[in-house]
Amino acid sequence: MRGEVALRPWGATPKDPEYLAAAWADADIAKFCKAPDDRSREFAGRWIEKEPVRRDKGSSVDLCIIKVGEPEVIYGEVGMVLAEPGRRWAELGFWLFPGVRGAGIATSAVGVFSDWAVAFQGINRIFARIHPDNPRSQAVVERCGYERVGELADGTVVWAFDVK
Ligand SMILES: CC(C)(COP(=O)(O)OP(=O)(O)OC[C@H]1O[C@@H](n2cnc3c(N)ncnc32)[C@H](O)[C@@H]1OP(=O)(O)O)[C@@H](O)C(=O)NCCC(=O)NCCS
């Protein structure tokens, strides 16, 4: 899959809310990412409608992971929230649907996204707080050049990708 993965905004097809609601219903995505209390298709549709507002404000951006030439099929998501605006530090988030895990898709998407954020979005640091029970996620950021910069009291590991 490497080299075939692309990113696009949410809302490109009428099926996008269905994909997002399905992601929120996945146990691992709900556990390790911030899924909302309301995980309905309707709420997913409203969340997608507001995505351009968040993006234009610069508070967050979330992009769908797709395969080149197949924009209607969503494999996962990668995004960031501007956590510390003064320092231009953003927090990374990402997930894949279970059926497409294990093929390097997240590594490709997170790698491209991180390079884009520091090169073109004026981000000085992207960091990821990763639960100790999530070694696959730790492996993704490590493969993308993130460095381990700390550990929180509950064992959460903090990884960072800095502008060079
Ligand atoms: C975290 C998550 C995205 C990782 O998915 P993943 O499939 O392990 O990651 P990748 O797509 O990078 O695939 C890596 C696997 O593909 C393999 N691979 C094959 N070709 C590869 C390539 N060209 N580059 C990198 N890895 C490749 C790797 O060896 C690895 O194999 P493994 O499954 O035997 O360890 C996924 O587990 C997930 O969505 N979890 C739930 C949500 C979550 O935890 N999000 C992160 C919150 S911080």
The ligand as a Tripos MOL2 file, in Angstrom:
@<TRIPOS>MOLECULE
LIG
   48    50     1     0     0
SMALL
NO_CHARGES

@<TRIPOS>ATOM
      1 C1         -3.0760    2.1540   15.6880 C.3       1 LIG1
      2 C2         -3.4360    1.5410   14.3360 C.3       1 LIG1
      3 C3         -3.7990    2.6380   13.3490 C.3       1 LIG1
      4 C4         -2.2050    0.7730   13.8450 C.3       1 LIG1
      5 O1         -2.5570    0.0510   12.6890 O.3       1 LIG1
      6 P1         -1.4720   -0.8930   11.9770 P.3       1 LIG1
      7 O2         -2.1740   -1.6230   10.9180 O.co2     1 LIG1
      8 O3         -0.7280   -1.6570   13.0090 O.co2     1 LIG1
      9 O4         -0.4260    0.1510   11.3680 O.3       1 LIG1
     10 P2          0.1210    0.1860    9.8910 P.3       1 LIG1
     11 O5         -0.9830    0.4340    8.9330 O.co2     1 LIG1
     12 O6          1.2390    1.1350    9.8760 O.co2     1 LIG1
     13 O7          0.6330   -1.3020    9.6570 O.3       1 LIG1
     14 C5          1.7480   -1.8020   10.3470 C.3       1 LIG1
     15 C6          1.8930   -3.2710   10.0190 C.3       1 LIG1
     16 O8          2.0490   -3.4050    8.6080 O.3       1 LIG1
     17 C7          3.3450   -3.9600    8.3270 C.3       1 LIG1
     18 N1          3.8210   -3.3240    7.1020 N.ar      1 LIG1
     19 C8          3.7610   -3.8970    5.8820 C.ar      1 LIG1
     20 N2          4.2520   -3.0490    4.9650 N.ar      1 LIG1
     21 C9          4.6290   -1.9310    5.6260 C.ar      1 LIG1
     22 C10         5.2170   -0.7150    5.2050 C.ar      1 LIG1
     23 N3          5.5230   -0.4930    3.9310 N.pl3     1 LIG1
     24 N4          5.4470    0.2440    6.1360 N.ar      1 LIG1
     25 C11         5.1550    0.0220    7.4200 C.ar      1 LIG1
     26 N5          4.6010   -1.1270    7.8890 N.ar      1 LIG1
     27 C12         4.3500   -2.1000    6.9810 C.ar      1 LIG1
     28 C13         4.1590   -3.6830    9.5690 C.3       1 LIG1
     29 O9          5.2180   -4.5810    9.6980 O.3       1 LIG1
     30 C14         3.1210   -3.9070   10.6340 C.3       1 LIG1
     31 O10         2.9170   -5.2920   10.7390 O.3       1 LIG1
     32 P3          2.3680   -6.0550   12.0290 P.3       1 LIG1
     33 O11         0.8740   -5.8910   11.9640 O.co2     1 LIG1
     34 O12         2.7890   -7.4390   11.8300 O.co2     1 LIG1
     35 O13         2.9840   -5.3930   13.2290 O.co2     1 LIG1
     36 C15        -4.6300    0.5490   14.4740 C.3       1 LIG1
     37 O14        -4.2620   -0.5030   15.3330 O.3       1 LIG1
     38 C16        -5.8940    1.2220   15.0090 C.2       1 LIG1
     39 O15        -6.6320    1.8750   14.2870 O.2       1 LIG1
     40 N6         -6.1530    1.0790   16.3400 N.am      1 LIG1
     41 C17        -7.3220    1.6800   16.9850 C.3       1 LIG1
     42 C18        -7.2110    3.1980   17.0830 C.3       1 LIG1
     43 C19        -5.9140    3.6560   17.7240 C.2       1 LIG1
     44 O16        -5.3680    3.0050   18.6070 O.2       1 LIG1
     45 N7         -5.4240    4.8280   17.2690 N.am      1 LIG1
     46 C20        -4.2210    5.4380   17.7930 C.3       1 LIG1
     47 C21        -4.5500    6.2820   18.9740 C.3       1 LIG1
     48 S1         -3.1220    7.0880   19.6170 S.3       1 LIG1
@<TRIPOS>BOND
     1     1     2 1
     2     2     3 1
     3     2     4 1
     4     2    36 1
     5     4     5 1
     6     5     6 1
     7     6     7 2
     8     6     8 1
     9     6     9 1
    10     9    10 1
    11    10    11 2
    12    10    12 1
    13    10    13 1
    14    13    14 1
    15    14    15 1
    16    15    16 1
    17    15    30 1
    18    16    17 1
    19    17    18 1
    20    17    28 1
    21    18    19 ar
    22    18    27 ar
    23    19    20 ar
    24    20    21 ar
    25    21    22 ar
    26    21    27 ar
    27    22    23 1
    28    22    24 ar
    29    24    25 ar
    30    25    26 ar
    31    26    27 ar
    32    28    29 1
    33    28    30 1
    34    30    31 1
    35    31    32 1
    36    32    33 2
    37    32    34 1
    38    32    35 1
    39    36    37 1
    40    36    38 1
    41    38    39 2
    42    38    40 1
    43    40    41 1
    44    41    42 1
    45    42    43 1
    46    43    44 2
    47    43    45 1
    48    45    46 1
    49    46    47 1
    50    47    48 1
@<TRIPOS>SUBSTRUCTURE
     1 LIG1         1 GROUP 0 **** ****
